[in-house]
Amino acid sequence: MNIERLERLAQILDGYVKDSSGRKFDLGGGWATPRTRRVGFLWRKQIECGTTACAVGLACLSGQFAADGLCYLINDDGQLLPMYDEVNNWEAVEQFFGLSRKQAHRLFYEGSYAVSTGPRAALAVARRIRNTIRRGVRAKRPRTSGAVAKIKREALAQAAQAESVKEGAA
């Protein structure tokens, strides 16, 4: 799990709530869908204003991860797809953030949330990212069960007792 990248994404989501760029947050609208508007006889895709994006879509569009290698490509349907290290879609998300498929879906899949659009959804994703980071950090700490701790205490007590008997005999 890449904690630093996940925390940066949570900060982007926090910033989205205060942002007035015209982007719309939607976990169910694909990674990102540019708004199409007509200009004369041409149809133009607007990537910024009016774009609907999920958490990963916002990460790709923000440019804050470009130096780390996260970018996007536009498929034939006009959808933006996350791309990292020559892979795209979920595989890119998993590799970039160092997540398993299950973790990536839990964090970024629409079906994992009660609310999937708007600022409340963005904050829910940011909160879940931070909770996942906390759980991951706790899991890395070595844990000692009560039984193991008791065995260690008894072994130390026996060693101390043997040492004192040894000193008394000398």
Protein Blocks (a to p, Z undefined) as FASTA:
>chain_A
ZZklmmmmmmmmmmmmmpcnhpacdfknojbdcddddehjbccddfknopacdfklmmmm
nopmmmnopacdddfkopacddeehiahjllmmmmnopafklmmmmmgmklpfblgdjkl
mmmmmmmmmmmmmmmmmmmpccddfklmmmmmmmmmmmmmmmmmmmmmZZ
